[in-house]
Amino acid sequence: MRHWLIHWLLSAVSLLIVANIVPGIEVESFGSALVAAVVIGLVGATVGLLLKLMLLPFIIVTLGIVYFLINGMMLMLASSIVPGFHVRGLMAATIGSILLTIVDYLLNQLV
């Protein structure tokens, strides 16, 4: 249980860091970041997983570029659900999703 709580907090901090780096991504408060971290995880585990399975041939043919676009779309979907979390445009979402993965990985490695 403690591991999940730490991972959740680190995901929220990662989201705040990415929001300060990528123009077009805004998080109004730490509370919004906490809710967004949960929603991003749930959207990625449900809708994102289904899209990645359905589009697997396109992901292979494009050498993974479609994978990054799917992750960006999942970030945009999460932003439409969570108040206080806004993503403007697919480019910001795609760059944000890539950076979010990197920052989240690095923070989890530090802990």
N, C-alpha and C positions, 0 to 999 in steps of 0.2 A: 504493500500500500504506500509506503514511504517513497519507494522508487517512482511510482506513478505521479505522486505529488511533486517531487523534484523535477521530473521530466516536464510536467505541465507548466510549472513556474519558469523553467528554462525556455520552453517554447514561447511563452508570453514575452519574456525578455528578448528573445530572438526576433519576435515580431516587432517589438518597439525599436530595436536596433535597425532592422531593415526599413522601417517606416522613416527613420531619420536619414537613411542613405538614399533611398529610391524616391525621386519625385513622382507623385501620383499615388502614393500609398500613405494614408493617414490613419493614425490611431489616436483617439481623443484621450484615453486614460488607460491606466494599468488594468482596471476592471474590464474595459472593452477588449484589451489584449488577452486577458484570461478567457473570456467568453469566446473570442475569435480563435484562440488556440484549440479549444475543444471542438468548435464547429469545423475548423479546417481539418482536424483529425477525423471527424465523423464523415465529412463530405469526401475526403480522400479515401476513406476505407469503404465507402459505399458506392457513390456515383463514380468517383475516380477509378476505382478498381474495375467496375463494369466497363467504363469507356476504354480503359487500357487493354482489357481483354478483347473487346470488340475491335479495337483499332490496332491490334498487335501486328498484323501484316504491314500496315502503313508505318508503324514505329520502326519496324525492321528495315523497310525500303528506304526510309528517310534517315536512317542511322541515328534515330532517337530524337530528331527535331520535333516530331509530333508529340512525343512524350513531354517535352518541356511546355508545349502549347497546352496540352491537357492539364498539366499542373497549374499553369497560369489561369486557365478557365475555372479550375476548382477554387483558386484563390478569389477570383471575381465572384463566383457563386457564394462563397462564404461571406464576402463583403456585402452582398445583397441581403443576407440574413441577419448579420450582426449590426446593431446600432452602434455608432461610434467607431466603426471600422470601414474605411472607404478605399476602393481601388479604382483608379481612373484609367481605363484603357488596357488593352491586351498586352501591349509592350511592357508597361509598368508591372502588370501582373506576372508576366513571364520572367522578367528580370528579377522581380521580387521573389518569385517562387524558387528560382535558382539560388539567390542569395540567402533566402530563408533556410534552405536545406544546408548550405555551407555553414552559416552562423549557428544553426541549431546543432549541427554535428560538432563544431568546435567547442561550443559551450558544454555539451555533454561529455566531451573528452576531458575538459578541464575538471569536471566534477567527477 
